[in-house]
């Protein structure tokens, strides 16, 4: 396959401290990712992501459980289940949801980071004809994911004050509650300010490790995310 990546020298890498990288992801991503390219590592950002997630779940656990029970009960009523079956199911959900939430909080991030990294390693190495290692892509993915950790910290006070997990910084905020299971609502819910920020930051990071123009990588990341948003929204509408 021909090489579609146009070489972009970008900033020269220099060693940065962990604190400088944490701050730099938000304030100087190109410089930060050049340092990551020089010494790729994903353990520290993953640890930070897990820490932020655990803090979020610790404070919001009761709200998560309550909304899960309400959603499950509404779904079972719509399916026409009898009250006895509903009570039995709700009892099991109430028993296992707190455990499953904590388990996913711990094992979910590394799985998601690995999948996202694998997808963009394929896009960069195979489709765009570039060359880099999985470790570098994983490191860029992990550091850029701190954007979503910040999103969680911003959301937490709102979740606690309004006692709901239905907090969104997306275009779906302007739609009615009745449309929440429609394709359009689910799609617009994925058009969210922190996600757009992540796409921009991640594109810079991929551009650094692939020595490519940021615009080229932004198109690639945008297309992949668009496919995910369309498919995810369609499936969500079918099974909601």
BAFI-110375 format. One line per field, with one value per residue (C-alpha): x, y, z; residue in one letter. Coordinates in nm, 4 decimals. Last residue first. Example, Ala and Ser with C-alpha at 12.3 -4.5 7.8 and 13.67 -1.06 7.14 Angstrom:
<nodes>
x	(1.3670 / 1.2300)
y	(-0.1060 / -0.4500)
z	(0.7140 / 0.7800)
res	(S / A)
</nodes>
This chain:
<nodes>
x	(-3.3706 / -3.2381 / -3.2898 / -3.2154 / -2.8888 / -2.7923 / -2.8446 / -2.6698 / -2.3669 / -2.3421 / -2.3648 / -2.1372 / -1.8732 / -1.8675 / -1.8365 / -1.5543 / -1.3615 / -1.4184 / -1.3106 / -0.9954 / -0.8922 / -0.9772 / -0.7890 / -0.4891 / -0.4592 / -0.5151 / -0.2429 / 0.0135 / 0.2176 / 0.5308 / 0.3368 / 0.4140 / 0.3453 / 0.0386 / -0.1113 / -0.0706 / -0.2155 / -0.5118 / -0.5637 / -0.5820 / -0.8369 / -1.0455 / -1.0300 / -1.1599 / -1.4487 / -1.5189 / -1.5063 / -1.7581 / -2.0039 / -2.1403 / -2.2092 / -2.5417 / -2.6242 / -2.6225 / -2.8376 / -3.0887 / -3.0979 / -3.1382 / -3.4350 / -3.4391 / -3.4124 / -3.6799 / -3.9389 / -3.6876 / -3.6825 / -3.3746 / -3.1419 / -2.9174 / -2.8683 / -2.6114 / -2.3680 / -2.2394 / -2.4507 / -2.5692 / -2.8161 / -2.6359 / -2.8896 / -2.8946 / -2.8989 / -2.6328 / -2.4398 / -2.4374 / -2.3515 / -2.0626 / -1.9374 / -1.9650 / -1.6547 / -1.4470 / -1.5791 / -1.4928 / -1.1416 / -1.1116 / -1.2397 / -0.9569 / -0.7190 / -0.7839 / -0.5164 / -0.2467 / -0.3816 / -0.4288 / -0.0805 / 0.0707 / -0.1354 / -0.0236 / 0.3394 / 0.3120 / 0.1376 / 0.4413 / 0.4733 / 0.4644 / 0.2531 / 0.0621 / -0.2604 / -0.4835 / -0.2343 / -0.0108 / -0.2248 / -0.5699 / -0.4533 / -0.2730 / -0.5869 / -0.8090 / -0.5596 / -0.5243 / -0.9012 / -0.9250 / -0.6352 / -0.7689 / -1.1141 / -0.9744 / -0.7473 / -1.0397 / -1.2994 / -1.1087 / -1.1227 / -1.4476 / -1.5970 / -1.5382 / -1.6718 / -1.9890 / -2.0326 / -2.0229 / -2.2738 / -2.4999 / -2.5054 / -2.7493 / -2.9792 / -2.9970 / -3.0844 / -3.3642 / -3.4861 / -3.5155 / -3.7231 / -3.9478 / -3.9995 / -4.0854 / -4.3453 / -4.4899 / -4.5548 / -4.3336 / -4.4966 / -4.1831 / -4.2544 / -4.2728 / -3.9364 / -3.7739 / -3.9164 / -3.7878 / -3.4400 / -3.4217 / -3.5381 / -3.2920 / -3.0020 / -3.0968 / -3.0909 / -2.7614 / -2.5814 / -2.7161 / -2.5934 / -2.2501 / -2.1936 / -1.9347 / -1.7296 / -1.7935 / -1.6323 / -1.3355 / -1.2801 / -1.2909 / -1.0373 / -0.8008 / -0.8433 / -0.7630 / -0.4584 / -0.3297 / -0.3822 / -0.1915 / 0.1008 / 0.1101 / 0.1062 / 0.4696 / 0.6402 / 0.9764 / 1.0589 / 0.7059 / 0.5772 / 0.8028 / 0.6701 / 0.3228 / 0.3796 / 0.5187 / 0.2239 / -0.0271 / 0.0758 / -0.1990 / -0.4276 / -0.1874 / 0.0837 / -0.0519 / -0.0305 / 0.2932 / 0.4575 / 0.3497 / 0.5000 / 0.8277 / 0.9197 / 1.2016 / 1.2384 / 1.0934 / 1.1416 / 0.8224 / 0.6721 / 0.8675 / 0.5583 / 0.5774 / 0.2691 / 0.0950 / -0.0625 / 0.2161 / 0.1220 / 0.0000)
y	(0.0805 / -0.2101 / -0.0678 / 0.2933 / 0.1941 / -0.0114 / 0.2863 / 0.5239 / 0.2963 / 0.2460 / 0.6189 / 0.7270 / 0.4584 / 0.5487 / 0.9171 / 0.8358 / 0.6540 / 0.9413 / 1.2039 / 1.0132 / 0.9812 / 1.3424 / 1.4599 / 1.2477 / 1.4282 / 1.7671 / 1.6957 / 1.6478 / 1.3329 / 1.2284 / 0.9143 / 0.9679 / 1.3420 / 1.3238 / 1.0639 / 1.3022 / 1.5992 / 1.3893 / 1.2787 / 1.6401 / 1.7401 / 1.4249 / 1.4724 / 1.8288 / 1.7091 / 1.4412 / 1.6995 / 1.9195 / 1.6417 / 1.5192 / 1.1719 / 1.2871 / 1.4126 / 1.0533 / 0.9195 / 1.2028 / 1.1554 / 0.7786 / 0.8106 / 0.6786 / 1.0191 / 1.1808 / 1.2148 / 1.3998 / 1.6879 / 1.7948 / 2.0864 / 1.8741 / 1.6375 / 1.8858 / 1.7586 / 1.8705 / 1.6090 / 1.5260 / 1.2398 / 1.0743 / 1.2233 / 1.3605 / 1.7245 / 1.8371 / 1.5087 / 1.4764 / 1.8446 / 1.8155 / 1.5061 / 1.6434 / 1.8630 / 1.5862 / 1.3390 / 1.5713 / 1.6053 / 1.2278 / 1.2410 / 1.4741 / 1.2423 / 1.0049 / 1.1918 / 1.0401 / 0.6878 / 0.7144 / 0.8586 / 0.5770 / 0.3134 / 0.4520 / 0.4435 / 0.0929 / -0.0318 / 0.0727 / 0.3152 / 0.3073 / 0.4916 / 0.3529 / 0.5434 / 0.2331 / -0.0149 / 0.1593 / 0.4561 / 0.2987 / -0.0323 / 0.1433 / 0.3542 / 0.0512 / -0.1191 / 0.1947 / 0.2264 / -0.1409 / -0.1213 / 0.1991 / 0.0425 / -0.2706 / -0.0706 / 0.1581 / -0.1147 / -0.3347 / -0.1057 / 0.0864 / -0.2293 / -0.4168 / -0.1324 / -0.1045 / -0.4836 / -0.5051 / -0.2234 / -0.3733 / -0.7278 / -0.7126 / -0.4401 / -0.6181 / -0.9443 / -0.7821 / -0.5980 / -0.9317 / -1.0880 / -0.7824 / -0.7688 / -1.1376 / -1.0925 / -0.7825 / -0.9559 / -0.8783 / -0.6795 / -0.5796 / -0.2127 / -0.3014 / -0.4758 / -0.1709 / 0.0647 / -0.1595 / -0.1791 / 0.1982 / 0.2636 / 0.0106 / 0.1552 / 0.5074 / 0.4135 / 0.2243 / 0.5083 / 0.7604 / 0.5498 / 0.5091 / 0.8788 / 0.9602 / 0.6397 / 0.6060 / 0.9413 / 0.8802 / 0.5383 / 0.6860 / 0.9572 / 0.6983 / 0.4655 / 0.7480 / 0.8477 / 0.4902 / 0.4677 / 0.7941 / 0.6558 / 0.3086 / 0.4291 / 0.4878 / 0.6011 / 0.7735 / 0.9915 / 0.9726 / 1.0669 / 1.3748 / 1.4679 / 1.4055 / 1.6715 / 1.9276 / 1.8779 / 1.8753 / 2.2078 / 2.3243 / 2.0265 / 1.7366 / 1.9695 / 1.9766 / 1.6000 / 1.5878 / 1.8558 / 1.6705 / 1.3472 / 1.5233 / 1.6076 / 1.4703 / 1.6530 / 1.5737 / 1.8021 / 1.9724 / 1.8825 / 1.7159 / 1.6586 / 1.3822 / 1.3319 / 1.0063 / 0.8397 / 0.5798 / 0.3466 / 0.0000)
z	(2.3721 / 2.1638 / 1.8138 / 1.9080 / 2.0742 / 1.7706 / 1.5401 / 1.7804 / 1.8142 / 1.4374 / 1.3628 / 1.6475 / 1.5759 / 1.2054 / 1.2963 / 1.5387 / 1.2656 / 1.0223 / 1.2759 / 1.3713 / 1.0056 / 0.9240 / 1.2322 / 1.1286 / 0.7961 / 0.9579 / 1.2152 / 0.9404 / 0.9813 / 1.1698 / 1.2704 / 1.6402 / 1.6237 / 1.3989 / 1.6293 / 1.9216 / 1.7356 / 1.6241 / 1.9841 / 2.1020 / 1.8380 / 1.8831 / 2.2608 / 2.2345 / 2.0179 / 2.2787 / 2.5570 / 2.3757 / 2.2927 / 1.9623 / 2.1044 / 2.2487 / 1.9003 / 1.7754 / 2.0587 / 2.0101 / 1.6325 / 1.6568 / 1.8917 / 2.2476 / 2.4184 / 2.2000 / 2.4764 / 2.6957 / 2.4473 / 2.2554 / 2.3390 / 2.5617 / 2.2685 / 2.1344 / 2.3976 / 2.7370 / 2.9113 / 3.2594 / 3.2801 / 3.5717 / 3.8106 / 4.1632 / 4.0478 / 4.2973 / 4.2864 / 3.9071 / 3.8668 / 4.1145 / 3.9264 / 3.5714 / 3.5796 / 3.7360 / 3.4802 / 3.1918 / 3.3320 / 3.3226 / 2.9654 / 2.8645 / 3.0512 / 2.7612 / 2.5623 / 2.7842 / 2.7413 / 2.3646 / 2.3116 / 2.5182 / 2.3372 / 2.0003 / 2.1116 / 2.2534 / 1.9382 / 1.7355 / 1.4437 / 1.0662 / 0.8171 / 0.5195 / 0.5809 / 0.5737 / 0.7171 / 0.9705 / 1.0711 / 1.0491 / 1.1968 / 1.4827 / 1.5174 / 1.5755 / 1.8059 / 2.0165 / 2.0552 / 2.1552 / 2.4031 / 2.5605 / 2.5980 / 2.7638 / 2.9942 / 3.0901 / 3.1561 / 3.4021 / 3.7055 / 3.6623 / 3.5122 / 3.8382 / 4.0520 / 3.8437 / 3.8359 / 4.2143 / 4.2671 / 3.9954 / 4.1371 / 4.4269 / 4.2973 / 3.9626 / 4.1367 / 4.3391 / 4.0294 / 3.8496 / 4.1274 / 4.1558 / 3.7788 / 3.7619 / 4.0353 / 3.8711 / 3.5349 / 3.2361 / 2.9556 / 2.7674 / 2.8469 / 3.2172 / 3.1904 / 3.0296 / 3.2925 / 3.5726 / 3.4214 / 3.3760 / 3.7332 / 3.8785 / 3.6782 / 3.7823 / 4.1504 / 4.1231 / 3.9423 / 4.1950 / 4.4859 / 4.3260 / 4.2508 / 4.5184 / 4.5021 / 4.1281 / 4.0517 / 4.2824 / 4.1255 / 3.7768 / 3.8631 / 4.0114 / 3.7132 / 3.4706 / 3.6757 / 3.6801 / 3.3039 / 3.2579 / 3.4633 / 3.3034 / 2.9400 / 2.8517 / 2.5308 / 2.5823 / 2.2790 / 2.1390 / 2.4841 / 2.4772 / 2.1331 / 2.2768 / 2.5404 / 2.2957 / 2.0603 / 2.3486 / 2.5039 / 2.7426 / 2.8042 / 2.7559 / 2.8887 / 3.2426 / 3.2810 / 3.0814 / 3.2950 / 3.6094 / 3.4797 / 3.4007 / 3.0444 / 2.8304 / 2.5026 / 2.1631 / 1.8665 / 1.7567 / 1.4189 / 1.1345 / 0.9238 / 0.6663 / 0.4544 / 0.5328 / 0.2296 / 0.1921 / -0.0856 / 0.0000)
res	(X / X / X / X / X / X / X / X / X / X / X / X / X / X / X / X / X / X / X / X / X / X / X / X / X / X / X / X / X / X / X / X / X / X / X / X / X / X / X / X / X / X / X / X / X / X / X / X / X / X / X / X / X / X / X / X / X / X / X / X / X / X / X / X / X / X / X / X / X / X / X / X / X / X / X / X / X / X / X / X / X / X / X / X / X / X / X / X / X / X / X / X / X / X / X / X / X / X / X / X / X / X / X / X / X / X / X / X / X / X / X / X / X / X / X / X / X / X / X / X / X / X / X / X / X / X / X / X / X / X / X / X / X / X / X / X / X / X / X / X / X / X / X / X / X / X / X / X / X / X / X / X / X / X / X / X / X / X / X / X / X / X / X / X / X / X / X / X / X / X / X / X / X / X / X / X / X / X / X / X / X / X / X / X / X / X / X / X / X / X / X / X / X / X / X / X / X / X / X / X / X / X / X / X / X / X / X / X / X / X / X / X / X / X / X / X / X / X / X / X / X / X / X / X / X / X / X / X / X / X / X / X / X / X / X / X / X / X / X / X)
</nodes>
